[in-house]
Amino acid sequence: MGVKEKCIIHLDMDAFYASVEVLDNPELRGWPVIVGGIGLRGVVSAASYEAREFGVHSAQPIATARRLCPHGVYLPVRMSRYKEISDRIFEIFRRFTPLVEPLSLDEAFLDVTASRALFGSPPSIAREIRRLVREEVGLTVSAGVAPTKMAAKIASDLDKPDGLTIVPANKVREFLNPLPIGKLWGVGQATQKNMKLLGIETIGDLARLPEDLLHRKFGTYGRQLWGLARGGDDRSVNPQREVKSIGAEDTFPVDINGLTTVKAELLRLSIRVARRLRRHGFLSRTVTLKVKYSDFKQVTRAETLGWATDQAREVYQAVCGMLAETSAGSRSVRLLGISLSKLELASRQPEPTLLAEPESCTKGRGLERALDRISEKYGDRAVVPATLLDKVKK
């Protein structure tokens, strides 16, 4: 890559959640490990490569995974542990450049254009990062090196696990042309079907069509895809990538009924999502409740608070107030979810004023952060409200 060319590395941990479970319990090595909701209605969050050989993959219903791989090891999600490992990995990334754009706990873009003088060529940087993650953390990461974000992301997925794919700047189109059209960003199953009607099977097929034809067929979206297919992608790595919302939801193994049961589940969700909010250093002003009934019909309700909060009590009060706008008390409920948006950094909050949150909220925040420390040390079930004790015993 030339001196002036942008150099981007996309790094993607291999089967991250499942790999952390094997790291913590080496006896699981070689077994098909599936992480996700344990109930029959849960979904797979991650599957080891041994499990993938049986057709198990992320976002798949747990019931389907169990049918495909009945002898697999099924484990619950341990988000606090994954976050701890993720922090260590990202610390390694930031040794080479401050331009790190997280996409999730296990995936990031790095702009190493200005890092070459200190650390050598982008492929050398990628190799060194992979070595450090393996030696210091004990996990493997696959990497793609390219002059654009899209090409780097596609490249990192081509040689998993523990792979490295390099796309020279003058070979981006040559790299993209033979790949299936589904590899292109923004092309889902529905778009693939429509493109097949035009004879488009590969990215190269799309790139060779007239831009105006794609614009007529797919609008502005078609024009954007045409540009990407020809290697055009001028997006920069954004280290200040904005987190727009934080949420949590549960699909129940058996439909739940009655307001008392629904409120108990909402309390548990409120605690979980508020803890997640604090872990990321945010406060929220808008609380959204999602209810999916047994017939799969779904409703959402939202409320904007008078002040930003990170307390489970405030979140719980808000969602309980919105329950009257749903049929949760009279209809069977399949899923409940809570999401928090209009986020603000807790570190940037102004000094208290007459319009600020009540004093009770400030005191409550100190208590909940103390409980966070207990949970981090002893687990999420170490301290729970009395109304949830029966669930803990189960």
C-alpha positions in Angstrom: 0.0 0.0 0.0 1.3 3.4 -0.9 2.3 6.1 1.6 -0.8 8.2 1.0 -3.3 5.3 0.8 -5.6 4.7 3.7 -4.9 1.5 5.6 -7.7 -0.1 7.5 -7.7 -3.4 9.5 -10.9 -5.1 10.5 -10.5 -7.4 13.4 -13.2 -10.0 14.4 -12.8 -12.4 17.3 -13.5 -16.0 16.4 -16.8 -17.3 18.0 -16.2 -14.9 20.8 -18.7 -15.8 23.5 -18.2 -19.5 23.0 -14.4 -19.1 22.9 -14.4 -17.3 26.2 -16.4 -20.2 27.7 -13.7 -22.6 26.5 -11.0 -20.3 27.8 -12.6 -20.4 31.3 -13.2 -24.1 31.1 -10.6 -25.9 29.0 -12.4 -29.2 29.4 -14.9 -27.9 26.8 -12.2 -27.7 24.1 -13.2 -29.8 21.1 -16.9 -29.9 22.2 -19.7 -28.1 20.3 -20.4 -25.1 22.6 -23.5 -23.0 22.2 -24.1 -19.8 24.1 -27.5 -18.2 24.3 -30.9 -18.3 25.9 -31.3 -21.6 27.7 -35.1 -21.9 27.3 -36.6 -23.5 24.2 -37.6 -20.0 22.9 -34.1 -18.5 23.3 -31.8 -17.8 20.5 -28.1 -18.7 19.9 -25.7 -15.8 20.7 -22.6 -17.7 19.6 -21.6 -21.2 18.5 -18.1 -22.7 18.5 -16.8 -23.9 15.2 -17.4 -27.5 16.3 -21.1 -26.6 16.8 -21.2 -24.9 13.4 -20.3 -28.2 11.7 -23.8 -29.4 12.8 -25.5 -26.3 11.2 -25.8 -24.3 14.4 -25.3 -20.5 14.0 -26.0 -17.2 15.8 -29.5 -15.8 15.9 -30.9 -19.4 15.4 -33.6 -20.5 17.8 -32.2 -22.7 20.6 -34.9 -25.3 19.8 -33.5 -25.6 16.3 -29.9 -25.8 17.6 -30.8 -28.6 20.1 -32.4 -30.5 17.3 -29.3 -30.2 15.1 -26.8 -30.7 17.9 -28.5 -32.5 20.8 -25.1 -33.5 22.4 -23.8 -29.9 22.4 -22.9 -27.9 25.6 -25.5 -25.2 26.1 -24.5 -22.3 28.3 -26.1 -19.0 29.4 -24.7 -15.6 28.3 -22.2 -14.1 30.8 -22.1 -10.6 29.5 -20.0 -9.1 32.3 -17.3 -11.7 31.6 -17.3 -11.1 27.8 -17.1 -7.3 28.5 -14.1 -7.9 30.8 -12.2 -9.9 28.1 -13.3 -7.4 25.4 -11.7 -4.5 27.3 -8.4 -6.4 27.4 -8.5 -7.0 23.7 -9.4 -3.5 22.8 -6.5 -2.3 25.0 -4.2 -4.2 22.7 -5.9 -2.6 19.6 -5.3 0.9 21.0 -1.5 0.2 21.5 -1.2 0.6 17.7 -3.6 3.5 16.9 -6.1 5.7 18.7 -8.4 5.3 15.7 -10.4 2.3 16.8 -14.1 2.1 15.9 -15.8 -0.6 18.0 -18.7 -2.4 16.2 -19.4 -4.7 19.1 -17.6 -6.4 22.0 -15.7 -8.6 19.6 -15.3 -6.6 16.4 -13.6 -3.3 15.4 -12.1 -1.2 12.6 -8.6 0.2 13.0 -7.1 3.0 10.9 -3.4 2.4 10.9 -2.5 4.8 8.1 -0.4 6.9 10.5 0.9 3.9 12.5 3.2 2.6 9.8 6.2 4.7 10.8 6.2 3.2 14.2 4.9 -0.3 13.7 5.6 -1.2 10.1 3.3 -2.3 7.3 -0.4 -2.9 7.9 -0.1 -6.7 7.4 2.7 -6.6 10.0 0.6 -4.7 12.4 -2.3 -7.1 11.9 0.0 -10.1 12.5 1.4 -8.5 15.7 -2.1 -7.8 17.1 -3.2 -11.3 16.4 -0.1 -12.6 18.2 -0.6 -10.4 21.2 -4.3 -11.3 21.6 -3.3 -15.0 21.4 -0.5 -14.7 23.9 -2.0 -12.2 26.4 -5.7 -13.2 26.3 -5.6 -16.8 25.0 -8.1 -16.2 22.1 -7.8 -16.0 18.3 -8.8 -13.1 16.1 -9.2 -13.0 12.3 -8.1 -9.9 10.4 -8.7 -8.2 7.1 -6.4 -5.6 5.7 -7.5 -3.2 3.0 -7.7 0.4 1.9 -11.5 0.6 2.6 -13.7 -0.5 5.5 -16.0 -2.6 3.4 -13.1 -4.6 1.8 -11.4 -5.1 5.2 -14.6 -6.4 6.8 -15.3 -8.8 4.0 -11.7 -9.9 4.0 -11.6 -10.7 7.8 -14.5 -13.2 7.3 -12.9 -15.2 4.4 -10.3 -17.2 6.4 -11.9 -17.9 9.8 -10.9 -18.9 12.3 -7.5 -17.3 13.1 -7.1 -16.0 9.6 -5.5 -13.0 7.9 -6.5 -11.8 4.4 -4.8 -8.9 2.7 -6.3 -6.8 -0.1 -3.8 -4.5 -1.9 -5.1 -1.1 -2.9 -4.8 -1.9 -6.6 -6.7 -5.2 -6.3 -9.9 -4.3 -4.5 -12.1 -4.8 -7.5 -10.3 -8.0 -8.4 -10.9 -9.2 -4.8 -14.6 -8.3 -4.8 -15.6 -9.5 -8.3 -15.9 -13.3 -7.7 -17.6 -13.0 -4.3 -21.3 -13.8 -3.9 -23.5 -10.8 -4.0 -24.6 -11.5 -0.4 -21.1 -10.5 0.8 -21.8 -6.9 -0.1 -22.9 -4.6 2.7 -26.6 -4.0 2.7 -27.6 -6.9 0.5 -30.0 -9.2 2.4 -32.1 -12.2 1.3 -34.9 -10.2 -0.3 -32.4 -8.0 -2.3 -30.5 -11.1 -3.4 -33.7 -12.7 -4.8 -34.5 -9.5 -6.7 -31.0 -9.3 -8.1 -31.0 -12.9 -9.2 -33.9 -11.9 -11.5 -31.4 -9.5 -13.2 -28.8 -12.3 -13.5 -26.7 -10.9 -10.6 -25.0 -13.6 -8.7 -21.6 -12.0 -7.8 -20.4 -8.6 -6.8 -18.7 -8.4 -10.2 -22.0 -9.0 -11.9 -23.4 -6.0 -10.1 -20.4 -3.8 -10.9 -20.6 -4.5 -14.6 -24.2 -3.4 -14.9 -25.0 0.3 -15.9 -25.4 2.5 -12.9 -28.7 4.0 -14.3 -30.3 0.5 -14.5 -29.6 -0.2 -10.8 -30.9 3.3 -9.9 -34.2 2.6 -11.9 -34.6 -0.8 -10.2 -33.6 -0.1 -6.7 -33.5 3.7 -6.4 -30.7 5.5 -4.5 -30.0 2.3 -2.7 -29.1 0.6 -6.0 -26.7 3.4 -6.9 -25.0 3.1 -3.5 -24.6 -0.7 -4.0 -23.2 -0.1 -7.5 -20.5 2.2 -6.0 -19.6 -0.3 -3.3 -19.4 -3.2 -5.8 -16.8 -1.2 -7.8 -14.7 -0.8 -4.7 -15.9 2.7 -3.7 -16.1 3.3 0.0 -14.7 6.6 1.5 -16.0 6.1 5.0 -13.5 6.9 7.7 -12.9 5.0 10.9 -14.9 6.8 13.6 -13.5 6.2 17.1 -16.4 8.2 18.6 -19.0 5.8 17.2 -22.2 6.8 18.9 -24.2 4.3 21.0 -27.8 5.2 20.4 -29.5 2.8 22.8 -29.0 0.0 25.3 -31.5 -2.7 25.9 -32.4 -6.1 27.1 -35.2 -8.5 26.3 -36.3 -12.1 27.1 -38.4 -14.6 25.2 -40.0 -16.9 27.8 -40.0 -20.7 27.5 -43.7 -20.7 28.4 -46.1 -17.7 27.8 -46.5 -15.7 31.0 -49.9 -14.3 32.3 -51.1 -11.8 34.8 -49.7 -8.4 35.8 -47.9 -9.7 38.9 -45.8 -12.1 36.8 -45.2 -9.5 34.1 -44.1 -6.9 36.6 -41.7 -9.3 38.2 -40.1 -10.0 34.8 -39.9 -6.2 34.1 -38.2 -5.6 37.4 -35.5 -8.2 36.4 -35.1 -6.6 33.0 -34.9 -3.1 34.5 -32.1 -4.2 36.8 -30.2 -5.8 34.0 -30.5 -2.9 31.5 -29.7 -0.3 34.1 -26.6 -2.2 35.1 -25.6 -2.4 31.5 -26.2 1.4 31.2 -24.0 2.2 34.1 -21.3 -0.2 32.9 -21.0 1.9 29.7 -21.1 5.2 31.6 -24.4 6.5 30.3 -27.6 8.0 31.6 -30.9 7.7 29.7 -33.9 10.0 29.2 -36.2 7.8 27.2 -37.5 4.4 28.2 -39.2 2.1 25.7 -41.2 -1.0 26.6 -41.7 -3.9 24.1 -44.4 -6.5 24.6 -44.9 -9.4 22.2 -48.1 -11.5 22.8 -48.5 -15.2 22.2 -49.9 -14.6 18.8 -46.7 -12.8 17.9 -48.4 -9.4 17.7 -46.1 -6.7 19.2 -46.6 -3.3 20.7 -44.0 -0.7 21.9 -44.6 2.2 24.2 -42.1 4.9 25.1 -41.8 7.6 27.8 -39.3 10.5 28.1 -38.3 11.2 31.7 -37.8 14.7 33.2 -34.2 13.9 33.9 -31.5 11.4 32.7 -31.1 8.3 34.9 -29.2 5.1 35.2 -31.3 3.6 38.0 -33.3 0.4 37.8 -36.0 1.9 40.0 -36.6 4.8 37.7 -36.7 2.5 34.7 -39.0 0.1 36.4 -41.5 2.8 37.4 -41.6 4.1 33.8 -42.3 0.7 32.2 -44.9 -0.2 34.8 -46.6 3.1 34.0 -46.7 2.1 30.3 -48.3 -1.3 31.1 -51.7 0.3 31.2 -51.3 1.1 27.5 -50.8 -2.6 26.7 -52.9 -5.8 27.1 -50.2 -7.5 29.1 -52.5 -8.1 32.0 -55.2 -9.8 30.0 -53.3 -11.6 27.2 -50.5 -14.2 27.3 -47.1 -12.6 26.8 -44.3 -14.3 24.8 -41.6 -11.6 25.1 -40.8 -8.5 27.1 -38.1 -6.0 26.4 -36.8 -2.7 27.7 -34.5 -0.3 25.8 -33.0 3.0 26.9 -32.3 5.8 24.5 -31.4 9.5 24.3 -28.2 8.6 26.1 -25.9 11.1 27.8 -22.5 10.5 29.2 -22.7 10.4 33.0 -19.3 12.1 33.3 -20.7 15.2 31.5 -23.6 15.8 33.7 -23.9 19.4 35.1 -23.9 20.3 38.8 -27.3 19.7 40.4 -29.9 22.5 39.8 -33.6 23.0 40.6 -34.3 21.2 37.3 -32.0 18.3 37.9 -33.0 14.9 39.2 -34.5 14.6 42.7 -32.1 14.0 45.6 -33.6 10.5 46.1 -32.3 9.6 42.6 -28.7 10.8 43.4 -28.7 8.7 46.6 -30.2 5.7 44.8 -27.4 5.9 42.2 -24.8 5.4 44.9 -26.6 2.4 46.2 -27.0 0.8 42.8 -23.3 1.3 42.0 -22.4 -0.4 45.3 -24.6 -3.3 44.2 -22.9 -3.4 40.9 -19.6 -4.0 42.6 -21.1 -6.9 44.6 -22.6 -8.4 41.4 -19.3 -8.1 39.5 -17.5 -10.0 42.3 -20.1 -12.6 43.2 -22.5 -12.8 40.2 -25.8 -11.2 39.1 -27.8 -13.3 41.6 -25.8 -12.3 44.7 -28.2 -9.4 45.5 -31.7 -9.3 44.1 -35.0 -7.7 45.2 -37.1 -9.9 47.5 -39.8 -10.2 44.8 -37.4 -12.1 42.6 -36.1 -14.5 45.3 -38.3 -17.4 44.0 -36.7 -17.0 40.5 -33.2 -17.1 42.0 -34.0 -20.3 43.9 -35.2 -21.9 40.7 
